[in-house]
Amino acid sequence: MEAAGRWPLWLQGLALLWGRAVAGLEQIGSTVPPAQACSAFSQTSCDECLANVSCLWCYTNNTCIDYPVRSIFPPSSLCSLSNARWGVCWINFEALIIAMAVVAGLILVSITACCCYCCYCRRPSRSRLEEEEEQLARKREERRLQSLQRKHERKLKHDEIRKKYGLLQDSDNPYSRFENE
């Protein structure tokens, strides 16, 4: 009990689920019968033939044949593409190829469009960057000039106050003696 207390509860639960899943897969693997040859399903139905994914159903002579894995598409000597079925019975192999090509084309076009949009449209152009930098430099210079102007106005105001109270020294003789009255 002490060793189990060291592991977090979620980790213990994960280990339990993993153990159950592996045990379930072992049980499933042991109960699956060995695959039958596709020719055993000839003269039956398309659905029974295509229950095995390695089989191809040909409607011309209602035969179930092994899918020719060495070539991507079954040769026309074996069965024409319009009469061949693989995976599902309601769509022929020719339409399946066209549909898969269209879907793959749409995916490629959308990926290309996304890449072009991200790389070219969303990226600010050089002229836009330079324009922003110039605008920031102009604003910075305006603020600096305003600051200098305010500083000069403050100095004039302070000099007036010093002059009013006699604290302003003459610029002719800055080393004059301070007189006490």
GUSE-42743 format. One line per field, with one value per residue: residue number from 0; y, x, z of N, C-alpha, C in turn. Coordinates in nm, 4 decimals, m for minus. Each point is the difference from the previous one (the first is absolute). Last residue first. Example, Ala and Ser with C-alpha at 12.3 -4.5 7.8 and 13.67 -1.06 7.14 Angstrom:
2
seq: [1  0]
nv: [m0.2250  m0.5720]
nu: [1.2850  0.0290]
nw: [0.7080  m0.0070]
cav: [0.1190  0.1190]
cau: [0.0820  m0.0890]
caw: [0.0060  0.0000]
cv: [0.1090  0.1200]
cu: [m0.0770  0.0900]
cw: [0.0730  0.0000]
//
This chain:
181
seq: [180  179  178  177  176  175  174  173  172  171  170  169  168  167  166  165  164  163  162  161  160  159  158  157  156  155  154  153  152  151  150  149  148  147  146  145  144  143  142  141  140  139  138  137  136  135  134  133  132  131  130  129  128  127  126  125  124  123  122  121  120  119  118  117  116  115  114  113  112  111  110  109  108  107  106  105  104  103  102  101  100  99  98  97  96  95  94  93  92  91  90  89  88  87  86  85  84  83  82  81  80  79  78  77  76  75  74  73  72  71  70  69  68  67  66  65  64  63  62  61  60  59  58  57  56  55  54  53  52  51  50  49  48  47  46  45  44  43  42  41  40  39  38  37  36  35  34  33  32  31  30  29  28  27  26  25  24  23  22  21  20  19  18  17  16  15  14  13  12  11  10  9  8  7  6  5  4  3  2  1  0]
nv: [9.3702  m0.2508  m0.2073  m0.2577  0.0277  m0.1295  m0.2366  m0.0350  0.3941  0.1141  m0.1566  0.0381  m0.2167  m0.1314  0.0024  0.3194  m0.0057  0.0023  m0.2506  m0.4679  m0.1732  m0.0299  m0.3659  m0.4087  m0.0598  m0.1241  m0.4535  m0.2992  m0.0328  m0.2742  m0.4595  m0.1561  m0.0801  m0.4028  m0.3843  m0.0624  m0.1941  m0.4696  m0.2508  m0.0498  m0.3286  m0.4422  m0.1134  m0.1104  m0.4345  m0.3480  m0.0522  m0.2292  m0.4690  m0.2159  m0.0632  m0.3590  m0.4200  m0.0906  m0.1209  m0.4511  m0.3579  m0.3615  m0.4566  m0.2852  m0.1804  m0.3386  m0.4363  m0.2312  m0.1286  m0.3603  m0.4341  m0.1868  m0.1830  m0.4340  m0.3582  m0.1213  m0.2621  m0.4650  m0.2626  m0.1110  m0.3619  m0.4362  m0.1542  m0.1584  m0.4323  m0.3641  m0.1104  m0.2553  m0.4635  m0.2569  m0.1105  m0.3813  m0.4255  m0.0647  m0.0098  m0.1966  m0.3634  0.0312  m0.1011  m0.0884  m0.1838  0.0177  0.0800  0.3674  m0.0593  m0.4732  m0.4751  m0.3093  0.1906  0.4605  0.1339  0.2365  0.3531  0.1018  m0.3897  m0.3704  m0.2377  m0.2169  m0.2722  m0.4290  m0.1910  m0.1624  0.0294  0.0536  0.1956  0.4623  0.2973  m0.0151  0.1038  m0.0734  m0.0364  0.0310  0.1354  m0.2598  m0.0050  m0.0080  m0.3666  m0.0395  0.3057  m0.0759  m0.4854  m0.4965  m0.2351  0.0115  0.0004  m0.2474  0.1739  0.2603  m0.2187  0.0027  0.0864  m0.1177  0.0991  0.2280  0.0523  0.1479  0.4722  0.2538  0.0161  0.2844  0.4514  0.1357  0.0787  0.4159  0.3589  0.0430  0.2021  0.4690  0.2409  0.0524  0.3316  0.4414  0.1294  0.1298  0.4345  0.3468  0.0767  0.0568  m0.2129  m0.1800  m0.3260  m0.4744  m0.2523  m0.1426  m0.3859]
nu: [2.0855  0.3913  0.2502  0.3766  0.3483  0.1849  0.1057  m0.1734  m0.0621  m0.2209  m0.4518  m0.2994  m0.3260  m0.4386  m0.3250  m0.3714  m0.4931  m0.1979  0.2488  m0.0478  m0.3704  0.0318  0.2333  m0.2261  m0.2508  0.2323  0.1149  m0.3299  m0.0721  0.2906  m0.0915  m0.3329  0.1278  0.2218  m0.2643  m0.2062  0.2568  0.0414  m0.3578  m0.0222  0.2686  m0.1581  m0.3117  0.1660  0.1686  m0.3072  m0.1517  0.2775  m0.0127  m0.3509  0.0487  0.2631  m0.2036  m0.2655  0.2155  0.1329  m0.3882  m0.2927  m0.2850  m0.3728  m0.0714  0.3140  0.0688  m0.4059  m0.2953  0.1304  m0.0580  m0.4310  m0.1414  0.1469  m0.2329  m0.4020  0.0223  0.0651  m0.3749  m0.2979  0.1146  m0.0920  m0.4380  m0.1142  0.1369  m0.2543  m0.3860  0.0541  0.0592  m0.3819  m0.2753  0.1171  m0.1034  m0.5117  m0.4267  m0.3077  0.1756  0.4610  0.4639  0.1387  m0.1582  m0.0752  m0.1316  0.1770  0.4610  0.1320  0.2559  0.3628  0.2636  0.1203  0.2982  0.0621  0.2632  0.3976  0.3712  0.1587  m0.3514  m0.4886  m0.4360  m0.3308  m0.4901  m0.5395  m0.4511  m0.3763  0.0106  0.0310  0.1080  0.3952  0.3144  0.4180  0.3218  0.2353  m0.2294  m0.4447  m0.4471  m0.2027  m0.2403  m0.4569  m0.2970  m0.1455  m0.1982  0.0265  0.3114  0.4997  0.3152  0.4042  0.4179  0.3104  0.2336  0.0288  0.1751  0.0061  m0.2257  m0.0595  0.0516  0.3966  0.0834  m0.2498  0.1499  0.3556  m0.1022  m0.1576  0.3147  0.2111  m0.2342  m0.0043  0.3692  0.0220  m0.2509  0.1848  0.3262  m0.1472  m0.1396  0.3301  0.1576  m0.2512  0.0581  0.5045  0.4144  0.1815  m0.2506  0.0321  0.3082  m0.1312  m0.2649]
nw: [0.3476  m0.3426  m0.4698  m0.3430  m0.4256  m0.5003  m0.4453  m0.4581  m0.3706  m0.4009  0.0056  0.4524  0.3641  0.3150  0.3568  0.1470  m0.0675  m0.4307  m0.3137  m0.0087  m0.2298  m0.4638  m0.1774  m0.0504  m0.3899  m0.3901  m0.0468  m0.1503  m0.4627  m0.2466  m0.0040  m0.2922  m0.4446  m0.0953  m0.0584  m0.4143  m0.3404  m0.0030  m0.1758  m0.4666  m0.1956  m0.0040  m0.3316  m0.4267  m0.0620  m0.0813  m0.4395  m0.2993  0.0078  m0.2286  m0.4614  m0.1472  m0.0260  m0.3739  m0.3980  m0.0565  0.0827  0.2953  0.0696  m0.0861  m0.4421  m0.1687  0.2251  0.1360  m0.3485  m0.2717  0.1694  m0.0200  m0.4087  m0.1089  0.1870  m0.2065  m0.3932  0.0516  0.1146  m0.3426  m0.2803  0.1519  m0.0584  m0.4257  m0.1167  0.1572  m0.2429  m0.3942  0.0457  0.0770  m0.3627  m0.2438  0.1810  0.1534  0.3537  0.3189  0.2964  0.3231  0.0809  m0.4826  m0.5390  m0.5872  m0.4656  m0.2590  m0.1253  m0.2286  0.0211  m0.0987  m0.3368  0.0382  0.4389  0.4876  0.3124  0.2108  m0.0172  0.2136  0.2425  m0.1366  0.2020  0.0011  m0.0989  m0.1332  m0.3522  m0.3670  m0.4555  m0.1238  0.3796  0.3980  0.4760  0.3830  0.4967  0.4347  0.4089  0.1947  m0.0047  m0.4392  m0.2049  0.1104  m0.2030  m0.4477  m0.1031  m0.1883  m0.3007  0.1184  0.3815  0.0865  m0.1697  0.2594  0.4383  0.5294  0.5274  0.5331  0.4713  0.4969  0.4837  0.2482  0.0250  0.3129  0.4416  0.1036  0.0671  0.4241  0.3404  0.0004  0.1907  0.4724  0.2091  m0.0066  0.3182  0.4284  0.0602  0.0603  0.4290  0.3079  m0.0299  0.1979  0.4675  0.1870  0.2702  0.4047  0.2606  m0.0633  0.2544  0.4342  0.0633]
cav: [0.1263  m0.0186  0.1067  m0.0065  m0.0297  0.1153  m0.0211  m0.1093  m0.0295  0.0717  m0.0804  0.0638  0.0680  m0.0188  m0.1141  0.0451  m0.0052  0.0686  0.1432  0.0362  m0.0076  0.1116  0.1201  m0.0018  0.0267  0.1415  0.0784  m0.0114  0.0799  0.1398  0.0255  0.0113  0.1234  0.1126  m0.0047  0.0500  0.1447  0.0602  m0.0031  0.0974  0.1326  0.0120  0.0208  0.1335  0.0958  m0.0032  0.0633  0.1445  0.0490  0.0017  0.1067  0.1253  0.0079  0.0246  0.1404  0.0850  0.0235  0.1397  0.0572  0.0440  0.0979  0.1211  0.0483  0.0256  0.1048  0.1282  0.0384  0.0417  0.1298  0.1003  0.0170  0.0755  0.1388  0.0670  0.0149  0.1061  0.1282  0.0299  0.0352  0.1316  0.0990  0.0154  0.0696  0.1404  0.0633  0.0098  0.1155  0.1169  0.0357  m0.0776  0.0892  0.0996  m0.0517  0.0080  0.0763  m0.0268  0.0608  m0.0452  m0.1145  0.0362  0.0878  0.1414  0.0527  m0.0630  m0.1428  m0.0192  0.0070  m0.1336  m0.0231  0.0839  0.1182  0.0420  0.0996  m0.0061  0.1301  0.0689  m0.0329  0.0662  m0.0738  m0.0255  m0.1438  m0.0600  m0.0194  0.0342  m0.0604  0.0889  m0.0546  m0.0381  0.1168  m0.0175  m0.0019  0.1182  0.0028  m0.1076  0.0343  0.1008  0.1391  0.0316  m0.0413  0.0153  0.0847  m0.0726  m0.0813  0.0802  0.0463  m0.0949  0.0562  0.0309  m0.1183  0.0250  m0.0520  m0.1462  m0.0623  0.0155  m0.0877  m0.1385  m0.0216  m0.0097  m0.1303  m0.1017  0.0098  m0.0559  m0.1446  m0.0561  0.0003  m0.0981  m0.1322  m0.0178  m0.0261  m0.1350  m0.0906  m0.0024  m0.0780  0.0796  0.0354  0.0896  0.1362  0.0560  0.0263  0.1157  0.1189]
cau: [m0.0504  m0.1008  m0.0149  m0.1368  m0.0151  m0.0201  0.0686  m0.0607  0.0923  0.1260  0.0838  0.0222  0.1283  0.0638  0.0917  0.1373  0.0441  m0.0986  0.0201  0.1270  m0.0241  m0.0865  0.0834  0.0815  m0.0896  m0.0380  0.1180  0.0184  m0.1051  0.0361  0.1157  m0.0512  m0.0778  0.0949  0.0657  m0.0964  m0.0102  0.1251  m0.0014  m0.0992  0.0594  0.1051  m0.0658  m0.0599  0.1105  0.0456  m0.1041  0.0071  0.1213  m0.0251  m0.0957  0.0750  0.0878  m0.0852  m0.0393  0.1122  0.1000  0.0046  0.1306  0.0030  m0.1049  0.0026  0.1331  0.0827  m0.0614  0.0143  0.1418  0.0323  m0.0633  0.0749  0.1280  m0.0256  m0.0301  0.1225  0.0876  m0.0549  0.0237  0.1428  0.0223  m0.0603  0.0846  0.1211  m0.0366  m0.0282  0.1268  0.0776  m0.0531  0.0288  0.1396  0.0969  0.0774  m0.0830  m0.0631  m0.1460  m0.0364  0.0950  m0.0398  0.0715  m0.0703  m0.1406  m0.0136  0.0010  m0.1368  m0.0586  m0.0146  m0.1288  0.0084  m0.0112  m0.1337  m0.0921  m0.0346  0.1232  0.0729  0.1393  0.0378  0.0994  0.1403  0.0765  0.1103  m0.0318  m0.0249  m0.0189  m0.1404  m0.0174  m0.1188  m0.0543  m0.0744  0.0969  0.0527  0.1447  0.0224  0.0729  0.1343  0.0764  0.0232  0.1070  m0.0447  m0.0822  m0.1395  m0.0545  m0.1187  m0.1066  m0.0730  m0.1057  0.0410  m0.0254  m0.0662  0.0944  0.0341  m0.0207  m0.1295  m0.0051  0.0934  m0.0547  m0.1168  0.0491  0.0555  m0.1102  m0.0632  0.0905  m0.0023  m0.1268  0.0022  0.0936  m0.0650  m0.1082  0.0625  0.0499  m0.1148  m0.0462  0.0960  m0.0259  m0.1200  m0.1235  m0.0375  0.0999  m0.0230  m0.1054  0.0557  0.0890  m0.0829]
caw: [0.0491  0.1039  0.0976  0.0477  0.1406  0.0875  0.1265  0.0762  0.1088  m0.0214  m0.0863  m0.1285  m0.0100  m0.1293  0.0086  0.0060  0.1390  0.0841  m0.0220  0.0647  0.1448  0.0370  m0.0020  0.1218  0.1122  m0.0050  0.0366  0.1454  0.0631  m0.0194  0.0868  0.1367  0.0076  0.0054  0.1305  0.0975  m0.0186  0.0479  0.1466  0.0458  m0.0174  0.1004  0.1295  m0.0008  0.0134  0.1390  0.0801  m0.0237  0.0664  0.1445  0.0251  m0.0080  0.1172  0.1157  m0.0049  0.0402  m0.1045  m0.0421  0.0306  0.1390  0.0299  m0.0810  m0.0357  0.1169  0.0810  m0.0717  0.0042  0.1368  0.0230  m0.0760  0.0692  0.1235  m0.0339  m0.0453  0.1159  0.0840  m0.0667  0.0154  0.1406  0.0234  m0.0659  0.0807  0.1241  m0.0327  m0.0363  0.1230  0.0726  m0.0823  0.0225  m0.0769  m0.0866  m0.0671  m0.1222  0.0083  0.1196  0.1083  0.1277  0.1200  0.0595  0.0209  0.1172  m0.0387  0.0096  0.1188  m0.0321  m0.0675  m0.1461  m0.0590  m0.0539  0.0767  m0.0785  m0.0686  0.0785  m0.0488  m0.0546  0.0829  m0.0281  0.1050  0.0632  0.1414  0.0138  m0.1332  m0.0366  m0.1413  m0.0599  m0.1021  m0.1143  m0.1024  m0.0713  0.0081  0.1445  0.0432  m0.0559  0.0636  0.1408  0.0067  m0.0158  0.1186  m0.0193  m0.1356  0.0018  0.0699  m0.0991  m0.0633  m0.1331  m0.1072  m0.1179  m0.1068  m0.0790  m0.1422  m0.0440  0.0072  m0.0935  m0.1347  m0.0089  m0.0064  m0.1336  m0.0957  0.0218  m0.0539  m0.1462  m0.0493  0.0226  m0.0980  m0.1313  0.0043  m0.0065  m0.1355  m0.0854  0.0321  m0.0609  m0.1446  m0.0281  m0.0065  m0.1372  m0.0571  0.0460  m0.0831  m0.1325  0.0099  0.0000]
cv: [m0.0166  0.1361  m0.0323  0.1015  0.0003  m0.0451  0.1201  m0.0205  m0.1119  m0.0388  0.0697  m0.0874  0.0650  0.0806  m0.0231  m0.1123  0.0356  0.0070  0.0803  0.1513  0.0405  0.0028  0.1237  0.1245  0.0051  0.0378  0.1492  0.0860  m0.0041  0.0913  0.1475  0.0313  0.0194  0.1338  0.1160  0.0041  0.0625  0.1525  0.0648  0.0048  0.1090  0.1396  0.0198  0.0308  0.1432  0.0996  0.0025  0.0739  0.1506  0.0540  0.0125  0.1188  0.1312  0.0119  0.0354  0.1473  0.0957  0.0212  0.1460  0.0653  0.0552  0.1051  0.1358  0.0643  0.0356  0.1139  0.1345  0.0463  0.0523  0.1391  0.1063  0.0212  0.0822  0.1473  0.0722  0.0247  0.1168  0.1334  0.0351  0.0453  0.1410  0.1038  0.0229  0.0793  0.1483  0.0706  0.0229  0.1278  0.1264  0.0578  m0.0828  0.0982  0.1081  m0.0421  0.0040  0.0895  m0.0393  0.0764  m0.0512  m0.1136  0.0376  0.0862  0.1477  0.0408  m0.0753  m0.1455  m0.0306  0.0097  m0.1398  m0.0230  0.0799  0.1213  0.0477  0.1103  m0.0066  0.1312  0.0758  m0.0434  0.0875  m0.0858  m0.0400  m0.1490  m0.0678  m0.0339  0.0503  m0.0721  0.1103  m0.0567  m0.0363  0.1112  m0.0213  0.0118  0.1150  0.0011  m0.1058  0.0323  0.0934  0.1410  0.0179  m0.0606  0.0224  0.0802  m0.0798  m0.0828  0.0723  0.0587  m0.1074  0.0442  0.0386  m0.1248  0.0221  m0.0558  m0.1515  m0.0714  0.0072  m0.0967  m0.1428  m0.0257  m0.0206  m0.1387  m0.1068  0.0011  m0.0665  m0.1525  m0.0629  m0.0085  m0.1101  m0.1381  m0.0253  m0.0377  m0.1454  m0.0955  m0.0100  m0.0869  0.0840  0.0472  0.0995  0.1450  0.0640  0.0362  0.1244]
cu: [m0.0664  m0.0486  m0.1148  m0.0131  m0.1475  m0.0267  m0.0169  0.0651  m0.0586  0.1028  0.1320  0.0909  0.0110  0.1283  0.0760  0.1003  0.1466  0.0461  m0.0927  0.0255  0.1265  m0.0228  m0.0818  0.0890  0.0778  m0.0887  m0.0321  0.1170  0.0119  m0.1032  0.0406  0.1114  m0.0548  m0.0730  0.0982  0.0609  m0.0990  m0.0056  0.1254  m0.0042  m0.0962  0.0633  0.1018  m0.0663  m0.0536  0.1128  0.0405  m0.1017  0.0139  0.1202  m0.0292  m0.0902  0.0774  0.0836  m0.0884  m0.0417  0.1069  0.1121  0.0012  0.1318  0.0096  m0.1018  m0.0028  0.1336  0.0887  m0.0579  0.0218  0.1453  0.0310  m0.0572  0.0840  0.1280  m0.0232  m0.0233  0.1284  0.0872  m0.0507  0.0345  0.1469  0.0254  m0.0541  0.0937  0.1231  m0.0313  m0.0212  0.1333  0.0765  m0.0467  0.0378  0.1404  0.1036  0.0780  m0.0719  m0.0587  m0.1494  m0.0369  0.1030  m0.0493  0.0665  m0.0802  m0.1456  m0.0283  0.0060  m0.1469  m0.0640  m0.0205  m0.1355  0.0047  m0.0073  m0.1433  m0.1036  m0.0247  0.1278  0.0831  0.1459  0.0382  0.0907  0.1454  0.0677  0.1064  m0.0277  m0.0299  m0.0179  m0.1430  m0.0123  m0.1180  m0.0550  m0.0687  0.1011  0.0628  0.1489  0.0126  0.0809  0.1445  0.0829  0.0339  0.1200  m0.0534  m0.0825  m0.1394  m0.0586  m0.1300  m0.1127  m0.0815  m0.1174  0.0507  m0.0159  m0.0768  0.0987  0.0389  m0.0242  m0.1307  m0.0083  0.0881  m0.0611  m0.1164  0.0531  0.0501  m0.1150  m0.0607  0.0884  m0.0039  m0.1268  0.0045  0.0891  m0.0700  m0.1055  0.0640  0.0417  m0.1182  m0.0379  0.0938  m0.0266  m0.1172  m0.1264  m0.0375  0.0976  m0.0279  m0.1046  0.0578  0.0867]
cw: [0.1312  0.0453  0.0948  0.1135  0.0379  0.1433  0.0923  0.1376  0.0852  0.1046  m0.0287  m0.0827  m0.1366  m0.0052  m0.1297  0.0122  0.0155  0.1444  0.0915  m0.0107  0.0749  0.1497  0.0371  0.0074  0.1308  0.1187  m0.0014  0.0460  0.1518  0.0661  m0.0087  0.0986  0.1409  0.0132  0.0142  0.1395  0.0986  m0.0119  0.0573  0.1519  0.0462  m0.0053  0.1109  0.1336  0.0017  0.0230  0.1477  0.0859  m0.0168  0.0754  0.1487  0.0295  0.0010  0.1269  0.1193  0.0021  0.0521  m0.1012  m0.0452  0.0369  0.1419  0.0437  m0.0691  m0.0375  0.1183  0.0829  m0.0692  0.0103  0.1401  0.0231  m0.0701  0.0800  0.1267  m0.0328  m0.0387  0.1231  0.0820  m0.0658  0.0231  0.1436  0.0222  m0.0609  0.0882  0.1268  m0.0285  m0.0257  0.1302  0.0712  m0.0756  0.0179  m0.0755  m0.0877  m0.0793  m0.1341  0.0214  0.1166  0.1046  0.1221  0.1271  0.0630  0.0268  0.1234  m0.0376  0.0143  0.1161  m0.0415  m0.0638  m0.1531  m0.0589  m0.0450  0.0797  m0.0891  m0.0680  0.0665  m0.0450  m0.0667  0.0965  m0.0188  0.1031  0.0682  0.1450  0.0105  m0.1350  m0.0398  m0.1435  m0.0650  m0.0889  m0.1250  m0.1075  m0.0844  0.0276  0.1510  0.0590  m0.0480  0.0712  0.1449  0.0161  m0.0195  0.1277  m0.0055  m0.1390  0.0011  0.0650  m0.0997  m0.0640  m0.1315  m0.1077  m0.1245  m0.1109  m0.0791  m0.1487  m0.0545  0.0020  m0.1012  m0.1400  m0.0165  m0.0147  m0.1410  m0.0987  0.0161  m0.0627  m0.1532  m0.0521  0.0127  m0.1058  m0.1359  m0.0005  m0.0163  m0.1440  m0.0897  0.0285  m0.0709  m0.1497  m0.0442  0.0024  m0.1399  m0.0604  0.0380  m0.0907  m0.1369  0.0000]
//
